[in-house]
Amino acid sequence: FDLPAAQPCTLAFSRLLARREVLVAYNTSTTEGRREAVVVDAGLHPEGARFECLYGGHGDVVAERSPDPSNGTRFVTLDLAPMQLVVLRRLG
């Protein structure tokens, strides 16, 4: 993780408790929506794992794998409205 280099940005972080990851993401823009790929723990979440929105949104998103076969990174794609804050956790 790193400090934002510019504004507006998406601020995202996660917390792990008993091998359960909770993801928090916030769009700092007051006027523009953002589409962001946010990294999740690849050791905990296989490709296709579903995350439910606990706060600030609707539905769920799916963990995807990097298109580069040599890169094992997992991420979820979030569409965030201006100043939208979401909290997600993996289903199951």
C-alpha positions, 0 to 999 in steps of 0.5 A: 500500500502507498499514499495517494499520489494525486487527487482524486483517487480511490482509497482501498485497504483490507483487514484480515481476521481469522483468515477472513478478509474485509475490503474497504474502498472509497472514491475521493472524487466529489464529481466523477465515478471511478472503475478500479481494480482492487487487489485481494489476497490471492492465498485466501481467494481463488479465481471466481471467489465472490465478495458480497457488499456489506455496506454502500453498494448492491450485489457482489463482485468476483475475484479475477486473476491477472491476464498475465499467466505469470502473475498470480495477483487476484483483484475485484473490479469496483464501480464507485460513484462519487464519494461512495464508500463500500465494504465487502467480504467474501461469501462462504 
